[in-house]
C-alpha cells in the first residue's frame, strides 16, 4: 500500500491514490449525519492488508452509526475478527446495505436495524432484535453523532441543543442501559468521543460539550461496571474523513479539512478500526476507563 490506497465500492474494486486522500475536494451535503456514497473521494473503510486472527470469534457486537464512516470501519474489522454484527443506523439505507454486503463478502454475518436512537424505545427494540437474532451480546459500540457549526452560543436553538445531546450522549445511555442485562464478564463497551472533548471547538460548542460528556460517561461507567468484569473505554478521533464532514462544514472548509494536523491530512476511517478491535478484544483486558487518541499527531491533555 505504499503508493495506492484500496477501496471497495459497491461493485468491483478501484484504487485511490495517496494524493486523493491528502485533500478533500470542496463539497457539502444539506443533511445530518450525511451519506457516504455521495462523498468524493469515498472514505477508505477497510485496509485489505488487515488480516483477522479470531480475536472476536463467537462474539456479537452492536454498533450505532455502523452504516458508514468510523462505525463501518469498525464493523468490517470486527467481521474479520469473527464477530457477528448488529448495525444500527438512522436512515442511510444505501450505505447500510453496502456495509452488510461487504460483511457478508468477508464471511461474516450481520443484521441492519433502522432506528432513531434519540428515542429510548429504539434502543430497547435494537437490543431485543440483536439478542433474538444472535442469542447473545458482548460488545457495544456507541458511535452515532451529529454536529452543527454555529458562530455563537446565541445561534444555538433549543431544538438543535436537544438534537445534539439526544444523539451524541443520550443515545449512548439508552443503548448501553438496554444492553447491560445481556453483558457478561469479559464484555466491552466502547464510546466514540472526540478530540474536541479535550481542546474544544469554538464553532461546535454543543458538539464539544457532548463529547466531553462521553469521556466522563466512559470514566464513570467503567468504575461502576469494573466489578462485573465489563470494561468501558473510548476512542477520541481527530479529523476523520466521514459523511459528517461534508454534512457539517462549508465547501471551502471541507477543502482544507485536516490539513492543519501534524500529519498534514485528514484521517481515514480504516485507521481507527484497530483501536476499536483492541478495546473490544481480550488484548485490552487490563484497560478500562481510558480514551485512545487517534488524532494525526495532535497532542492533547487527558
C-alpha positions as CSV (number, residue, x, y, z in Angstrom):
1,X,0.0,0.0,0.0
2,X,3.0,2.4,-0.5
3,X,1.5,4.2,-3.5
4,X,-2.1,3.3,-3.6
5,X,-4.9,3.0,-1.0
6,X,-7.5,0.4,-1.9
7,X,-11.2,1.0,-1.5
8,X,-14.0,-1.5,-2.1
9,X,-17.1,0.3,-3.6
10,X,-20.5,-1.2,-4.0
11,X,-19.4,-3.1,-7.2
12,X,-15.9,-4.1,-8.0
13,X,-12.6,-2.7,-6.8
14,X,-10.9,0.5,-7.6
15,X,-7.7,2.2,-6.4
16,X,-7.4,5.6,-4.8
17,X,-4.0,7.4,-4.9
18,X,-2.4,8.9,-1.9
19,X,-2.8,12.3,-3.4
20,X,-6.6,11.9,-3.5
21,X,-6.8,11.4,0.3
22,X,-4.4,14.2,1.2
23,X,-7.0,16.8,0.5
24,X,-10.8,16.7,0.2
25,X,-12.4,18.5,-2.8
26,X,-14.9,21.2,-1.8
27,X,-18.4,19.7,-1.3
28,X,-21.4,19.9,1.0
29,X,-24.4,17.9,1.9
30,X,-27.6,19.5,3.3
31,X,-28.4,16.9,5.9
32,X,-27.0,15.3,9.0
33,X,-25.3,12.9,9.5
34,X,-24.6,12.6,5.7
35,X,-24.4,10.0,3.0
36,X,-21.1,8.2,2.4
37,X,-21.9,7.2,-1.1
38,X,-22.2,10.8,-2.1
39,X,-18.7,11.7,-0.9
40,X,-15.7,12.5,-3.2
41,X,-13.4,10.7,-2.7
42,X,-15.1,8.0,-0.9
43,X,-13.7,7.3,2.6
44,X,-11.5,4.3,3.0
45,X,-13.2,2.0,5.3
46,X,-11.0,-1.1,5.0
47,X,-7.4,-2.0,4.9
48,X,-7.2,-5.1,2.8
49,X,-3.8,-5.9,4.4
50,X,-5.5,-6.3,7.8
51,X,-6.0,-10.0,8.5
52,X,-8.1,-11.1,11.3
53,X,-6.9,-13.7,13.8
54,X,-10.2,-14.7,15.6
55,X,-9.9,-12.1,18.4
56,X,-13.7,-11.6,18.4
57,X,-14.7,-15.2,17.4
58,X,-18.1,-16.1,18.8
59,X,-18.8,-12.6,20.0
60,X,-21.7,-10.3,19.0
61,X,-21.4,-6.6,18.6
62,X,-24.0,-3.8,18.2
63,X,-22.7,-0.6,16.6
64,X,-24.6,2.6,16.4
65,X,-23.8,4.6,13.3
66,X,-22.4,1.4,11.8
67,X,-23.5,2.1,8.3
68,X,-20.7,4.4,7.3
69,X,-17.6,6.3,8.5
70,X,-15.9,5.1,11.6
71,X,-18.7,2.8,12.5
72,X,-18.4,1.0,9.2
73,X,-14.7,0.6,9.5
74,X,-15.0,-0.9,13.0
75,X,-17.7,-3.2,11.7
76,X,-15.6,-4.5,8.9
77,X,-12.6,-5.1,11.2
78,X,-14.8,-6.8,13.7
79,X,-16.2,-9.1,11.0
80,X,-12.6,-10.0,10.0
81,X,-12.0,-10.9,13.6
82,X,-15.0,-13.3,13.7
83,X,-17.7,-11.1,15.3
84,X,-21.4,-11.2,14.3
85,X,-22.8,-7.7,13.9
86,X,-25.9,-5.6,14.5
87,X,-25.6,-2.4,12.5
88,X,-27.9,0.4,13.8
89,X,-28.3,3.4,11.6
90,X,-30.7,6.4,11.2
91,X,-31.9,6.4,7.5
92,X,-28.8,5.8,5.4
93,X,-30.2,2.7,3.7
94,X,-27.8,2.6,0.7
95,X,-24.7,3.0,2.9
96,X,-26.0,0.4,5.4
97,X,-26.7,-2.1,2.6
98,X,-23.2,-1.7,1.3
99,X,-21.8,-2.4,4.8
100,X,-23.9,-5.5,5.1
101,X,-22.8,-6.8,1.7
102,X,-19.2,-6.3,2.5
103,X,-19.5,-8.0,5.8
104,X,-21.1,-11.0,4.0
105,X,-18.3,-11.0,1.4
106,X,-15.8,-11.2,4.3
107,X,-17.7,-14.3,5.5
108,X,-19.4,-12.5,8.3
109,X,-23.0,-12.2,9.4
110,X,-24.9,-9.1,10.3
111,X,-28.4,-7.5,10.6
112,X,-29.4,-4.0,9.8
113,X,-31.6,-2.0,12.2
114,X,-33.0,1.3,11.0
115,X,-33.7,3.3,14.2
116,X,-33.7,6.8,15.6
117,X,-31.7,6.3,18.8
118,X,-32.8,9.7,20.2
119,X,-35.9,7.7,21.2
120,X,-35.1,5.3,24.1
121,X,-37.6,2.8,22.8
122,X,-35.5,2.4,19.7
123,X,-32.6,1.2,21.8
124,X,-34.8,-1.3,23.5
125,X,-36.0,-2.7,20.2
126,X,-32.5,-2.7,18.7
127,X,-31.0,-4.7,21.5
128,X,-34.0,-7.1,21.6
129,X,-33.7,-7.8,17.9
130,X,-29.9,-8.3,18.2
131,X,-30.3,-10.8,21.1
132,X,-33.2,-12.6,19.3
133,X,-31.1,-13.0,16.1
134,X,-27.7,-14.0,17.7
135,X,-28.6,-15.2,21.2
136,X,-26.1,-13.0,23.0
137,X,-24.5,-9.6,23.1
138,X,-20.8,-9.0,24.0
139,X,-19.7,-5.6,22.6
140,X,-21.5,-2.3,22.5
141,X,-20.1,0.5,20.3
142,X,-21.8,3.8,20.8
143,X,-20.8,5.8,17.7
144,X,-23.7,7.9,16.3
145,X,-23.3,11.7,16.2
146,X,-24.4,14.9,14.7
147,X,-22.7,18.3,14.7
148,X,-23.7,21.8,13.6
149,X,-21.5,24.8,13.0
150,X,-22.6,27.9,14.8
151,X,-20.6,31.1,15.3
152,X,-22.1,32.0,18.7
153,X,-23.8,30.3,21.6
154,X,-26.7,32.7,20.8
155,X,-27.2,30.9,17.5
156,X,-27.8,27.5,19.0
157,X,-31.5,26.9,19.2
158,X,-33.2,24.8,21.8
159,X,-34.1,22.3,19.1
160,X,-30.5,22.0,18.0
161,X,-29.3,21.6,21.5
162,X,-31.7,18.8,22.2
163,X,-30.9,17.0,18.9
164,X,-27.2,17.2,19.6
165,X,-27.4,15.9,23.1
166,X,-30.1,13.3,22.4
167,X,-28.0,11.9,19.5
168,X,-24.5,12.2,20.9
169,X,-24.9,11.3,24.5
170,X,-28.4,10.4,25.5
171,X,-28.4,7.6,22.9
172,X,-25.2,6.2,24.5
173,X,-27.0,6.0,27.8
174,X,-30.1,4.4,26.2
175,X,-28.3,1.8,24.2
176,X,-25.9,0.8,27.0
177,X,-28.7,0.6,29.5
178,X,-30.7,-1.8,27.3
179,X,-27.6,-3.9,26.6
180,X,-26.4,-4.2,30.2
181,X,-28.6,-7.1,31.3
182,X,-27.2,-9.2,28.4
183,X,-23.5,-8.3,29.0
184,X,-21.3,-10.8,30.9
185,X,-17.8,-10.7,32.4
186,X,-15.4,-10.1,29.5
187,X,-17.8,-7.8,27.6
188,X,-16.7,-4.4,26.3
189,X,-18.4,-1.1,25.8
190,X,-16.7,1.4,23.5
191,X,-17.8,5.0,23.1
192,X,-16.7,7.3,20.3
193,X,-15.6,10.6,21.8
194,X,-13.6,13.3,20.0
195,X,-10.5,15.5,20.3
196,X,-13.0,18.3,20.8
197,X,-13.7,16.9,24.3
198,X,-10.2,18.0,25.2
199,X,-9.4,21.1,23.2
200,X,-12.9,22.3,22.4
201,X,-14.1,23.8,19.1
202,X,-15.3,27.4,19.1
203,X,-17.9,26.8,16.4
204,X,-19.0,23.4,17.7
205,X,-19.9,24.3,21.2
206,X,-22.8,21.9,21.8
207,X,-21.0,19.1,20.0
208,X,-17.8,19.6,22.1
209,X,-19.9,19.6,25.2
210,X,-21.5,16.2,24.3
211,X,-18.1,14.7,23.6
212,X,-16.8,15.9,26.9
213,X,-19.8,14.2,28.4
214,X,-18.9,11.0,26.5
215,X,-15.5,11.0,28.2
216,X,-16.9,11.5,31.7
217,X,-19.6,8.8,31.0
218,X,-16.9,6.4,30.0
219,X,-14.9,7.0,33.1
220,X,-17.8,6.8,35.5
221,X,-19.4,3.8,33.9
222,X,-16.0,2.0,33.9
223,X,-15.9,2.4,37.7
224,X,-19.5,1.3,38.0
225,X,-19.1,-1.9,36.0
226,X,-15.5,-3.0,36.8
227,X,-16.6,-5.4,39.5
228,X,-18.8,-7.1,36.9
229,X,-15.9,-7.7,34.7
230,X,-17.2,-5.4,32.0
231,X,-14.7,-2.9,30.6
232,X,-15.7,0.6,29.3
233,X,-13.4,2.7,27.1
234,X,-13.5,5.3,24.4
235,X,-11.8,6.4,21.2
236,X,-11.2,10.1,20.5
237,X,-10.8,10.7,16.8
238,X,-9.2,13.7,15.3
239,X,-10.3,15.0,11.9
240,X,-11.5,11.9,10.1
241,X,-13.0,11.9,6.5
242,X,-16.5,10.7,7.2
243,X,-20.0,11.7,6.0
244,X,-20.3,14.0,9.0
245,X,-17.7,16.3,7.5
246,X,-19.4,17.4,4.2
247,X,-22.7,17.4,6.2
248,X,-21.3,19.9,8.7
249,X,-18.9,22.3,7.0
250,X,-19.0,24.7,4.0
251,X,-17.4,23.7,0.7
252,X,-14.5,25.9,1.4
253,X,-13.8,24.4,4.9
254,X,-14.1,20.9,3.6
255,X,-11.4,21.7,1.0
256,X,-8.9,22.3,3.8
257,X,-10.2,19.8,6.3
258,X,-7.5,18.1,8.3
259,X,-4.6,19.9,6.6
260,X,-3.6,21.6,9.8
261,X,-2.8,18.3,11.6
262,X,0.9,17.4,12.1
263,X,0.4,14.6,9.6
264,X,-0.9,17.2,7.2
265,X,-4.1,15.3,6.1
266,X,-7.4,14.0,7.4
267,X,-7.5,10.5,8.8
268,X,-9.3,7.7,7.1
269,X,-11.9,5.5,8.9
270,X,-9.8,2.3,8.5
271,X,-7.0,4.0,10.5
272,X,-9.3,3.9,13.6
273,X,-10.6,0.4,13.2
274,X,-7.7,-1.4,15.0
275,X,-8.3,0.8,18.1
276,X,-11.8,-0.5,18.3
277,X,-10.7,-4.1,17.8
278,X,-8.1,-3.7,20.6
279,X,-10.7,-2.3,23.0
280,X,-13.2,-5.0,22.1
281,X,-10.9,-7.9,22.4
282,X,-9.1,-9.6,25.3
283,X,-5.9,-7.8,24.2
284,X,-7.1,-4.9,26.3
285,X,-8.2,-7.0,29.3
286,X,-6.3,-4.7,31.7
287,X,-7.7,-1.4,30.2
288,X,-10.8,0.3,31.3
289,X,-11.9,3.9,31.8
290,X,-9.4,5.0,29.2
291,X,-9.6,7.1,26.0
292,X,-7.4,6.2,23.0
293,X,-6.5,9.2,20.8
294,X,-6.2,8.7,17.1
295,X,-5.6,12.3,16.1
296,X,-2.9,12.7,13.4
297,X,-0.2,13.6,15.7
298,X,-2.0,16.3,17.7
299,X,-1.1,16.4,21.4
300,X,-3.9,16.8,23.9
301,X,-4.1,16.9,27.7
302,X,-6.1,13.9,29.0
